[in-house]
Amino acid sequence: LADGTLDFVATDPAPHEPSMKSGSFDSAAFGTIGMETTLGVLVDGLNKGLLSQQRFVEVFSLRPAKFLSLPSEFGEFTVGERFHGILVDPKFPATPVYESEFSSLSKNSCFTGQSLPGRLKKALHGSLIHTF
């Protein structure tokens, strides 16, 4: 991800009840929780120096928007233009990932029990970008 081999990070919300995730690897429904942990995993990489700030924004915003052919206000910052995105606090202390906090029907995650940093502070939808 850091070196550009992968263009971006995305999740595919397709929750499954625990009964569909049990059984053998070959017969269980595919997938794992992603929406609840992706931000924390990327912030962890940022805080550890594995991702630059620029690369963080590219893989979590700019590149997915370009892949989906969204207007430039999705993923790009331009003074005087509208912006759709999120405000993240990457210095928010790491907190444990608990299965009980997942809102999804699915509860399986390789990050359950681990602590992930960062916090979503605000979602911005069509906000005007100003300079100070």
C-alpha positions in Angstrom: 0.0 0.0 0.0 2.7 2.4 1.0 4.8 1.9 -2.2 1.8 2.2 -4.6 1.5 -1.4 -5.5 -2.1 -1.2 -4.3 -4.0 1.9 -5.6 -6.5 2.3 -2.7 -8.3 0.8 0.2 -12.0 0.0 0.0 -14.5 -2.1 2.0 -17.4 -4.2 0.7 -20.1 -4.2 3.3 -21.8 -7.6 2.9 -22.7 -8.7 6.5 -23.5 -12.3 7.3 -25.1 -13.8 10.4 -22.7 -15.8 12.5 -24.3 -19.1 11.3 -23.2 -18.3 7.8 -19.6 -17.7 8.9 -19.3 -21.0 10.8 -18.2 -24.3 9.3 -15.2 -25.0 7.1 -13.2 -22.3 5.4 -14.5 -23.6 2.0 -18.2 -23.4 3.0 -18.3 -20.3 5.1 -19.6 -17.0 3.6 -16.6 -14.9 2.4 -15.6 -11.6 4.2 -14.8 -9.9 7.4 -15.7 -6.7 9.2 -14.1 -3.8 7.4 -16.0 -0.5 7.8 -15.5 -0.5 11.6 -11.7 -1.0 11.5 -10.3 0.4 8.2 -9.8 3.9 9.5 -8.0 2.7 12.6 -5.7 0.3 10.7 -4.7 3.1 8.2 -4.2 5.6 11.1 -2.0 3.0 12.8 0.1 2.8 9.6 0.3 6.6 9.5 1.3 6.9 13.1 4.0 4.2 12.7 5.4 6.0 9.7 4.4 3.2 7.3 2.2 5.6 5.4 2.9 9.3 4.7 0.1 11.8 5.2 -0.1 12.3 1.5 -0.4 8.5 0.8 -3.0 8.2 3.6 -5.3 10.7 1.8 -4.6 9.1 -1.6 -5.5 5.6 -0.6 -8.5 6.5 1.5 -9.9 9.4 -0.5 -8.4 10.5 -3.8 -7.7 7.2 -5.5 -11.1 5.6 -4.7 -12.9 8.8 -5.9 -11.0 8.7 -9.2 -11.6 5.0 -9.6 -15.4 5.7 -9.2 -15.1 8.7 -11.6 -16.6 11.0 -8.9 -16.4 14.8 -9.3 -13.2 16.4 -8.0 -15.0 17.7 -4.9 -14.8 14.1 -3.7 -11.2 13.4 -2.7 -9.5 16.7 -3.7 -9.0 19.9 -1.6 -9.4 23.1 -3.6 -9.7 26.5 -1.9 -13.1 28.1 -2.7 -14.6 24.8 -3.9 -17.0 22.4 -2.2 -15.6 19.2 -0.5 -17.1 15.9 0.6 -15.0 13.9 3.1 -14.2 13.2 6.7 -12.2 15.0 9.4 -10.0 12.5 11.3 -8.1 12.9 14.5 -5.0 10.6 14.0 -3.7 11.3 17.5 -6.8 10.0 19.3 -5.5 7.3 21.6 -5.8 3.7 20.5 -8.9 1.9 21.8 -9.6 -1.8 21.8 -11.8 -3.3 19.1 -14.7 -5.2 20.7 -17.0 -7.6 18.8 -19.9 -6.3 20.9 -19.5 -2.8 19.4 -20.0 -4.0 15.8 -23.4 -2.8 14.4 -23.2 -5.3 11.6 -24.9 -8.7 11.5 -21.4 -10.1 11.0 -19.0 -10.1 14.0 -15.8 -11.6 12.6 -12.7 -9.5 12.5 -9.0 -10.2 12.6 -8.6 -7.0 14.7 -10.9 -8.0 17.5 -9.0 -7.6 20.8 -6.4 -5.3 19.2 -6.2 -1.5 19.9 -6.5 0.9 17.0 -5.8 4.6 17.1 -7.7 7.5 15.5 -11.2 8.8 15.6 -13.6 10.1 13.0 -14.4 13.7 14.1 -16.8 14.9 11.5 -18.3 14.0 8.1 -18.4 16.9 5.6 -20.9 17.0 2.8 -20.5 19.9 0.4 -18.6 22.1 2.8 -16.9 25.2 1.3 -13.1 25.1 1.8 -11.6 28.4 3.2 -8.1 29.6 4.0 -7.2 31.3 7.3 
